[in-house]
């Protein structure tokens, strides 16, 4: 949950999650919809799907207990080198390094790393430093201390060097480079897309579509939508006919929502539509308006749902 997400945001989600799934077995037995519903609002939904599938594999192959071996941990969905190192060192006390954004920043400054910290060469150097300085038998305390140091003292902006216990060792501070390190590769500006989302009502129900299990927002429910060119209200009919094989007639704009994803931005025009015809499709579901809260959605679709009577 803490990947790409702040601690204060995670805490209430974690509390609800543990109350609902107090064991790996209970998580493994849950439906994907239950898992995604509890995760809704945290974003990066592949984390929830991976966690769910990993729990199922742990039950099927490891008798419901996390493996203590780093290689076995990394074979579980969603567990990479950092997460495996964190579990192995913090949960099991194994002498394994870890490298998150905070540890990366501390090491890059202490050793004045000049290679971009997010480049393959920089990553290799940082992992080597993390392993080289790991105190045997104290990996749990050491790794957590470095993460906390990066989060609270060696911050990305305005580092509190006067409070840092490593200040006397820090080459970046010695060279006056603490504000300039770590070096990170410049991020490219992502594209912007215009989408039209159709709000199609019929006898107290609204038409939803389920997204494919894999990919962005996988397994969540959405209002049928597609990219458009030109006036969204005029283009929605052609766009949905091409994307879903359904025919609609655009009526009025319900709202306009802007949202930024990791690699691109969108502006979504929610448009009320009359249904002309549709094909049978297992992705579609006529959902009672009163039950929309029971269907896990991304932020954009949840805003549209809340705007409905």
Buried (B, 14 or more C-beta within 10 A) or exposed (E): BEBEBEEEBBEEBBEEBEEBBEEBBEBBEBEBBBBBBBBBEBBBBBBBBBBBBBBBBBBEEBEEEBBBEBEBBBEBBBBEBBBBBBBBBBEBBBBBBBBBBBBBBBBBBBBBBEBBBBEEEBBEBBBEBBBEEBEEEEBBEBBBBBBEBBBEBBEEEEBEBEEBEBBEEBBBBEEEBBEEBBBBEEEEEEEEEBBBBBBBBEEEBBBBBBBEEEEBBBBBBBBBBBBBEEEBBEBBBBBBBEEBEBBBEBBEBBEEBEBEBEEEEBBBBBBBBEBEEBEEEEEBBEBEEEEBEEBBBBEBBBBBBEEBE
